[in-house]
Amino acid sequence: MKQDKDTTTNAKADLHMGMIKKMALSILKLAKPMMGNKSLKLTGKMIGMDVERVLPAIFASLSKEKIQEALKQTK
């Protein structure tokens, strides 16, 4: 009955969602050259149209260092 008063869950959810958004933005920035240097919005749409094929190709082309650098740039 007192589930609505649990504010820690909501605060943690916001924190996690923010991290997910930063990671998604980093992936878009890294994928931009592979997708023809389109805008980030168009790059996201293009990935979403064929996510099963494009997303693994993006991850396969990235190194650990590239991913870490992209995450640092989104802060």
Secondary structure, 3 states (H helix, E strand, C coil): CCHHHCHHHHHHHHHHHHHHHHHHHHHHHHHCCCCCCCCHHHHHHHHHHCHHHHHHHHHHCCCHHHHHHHHHHCC
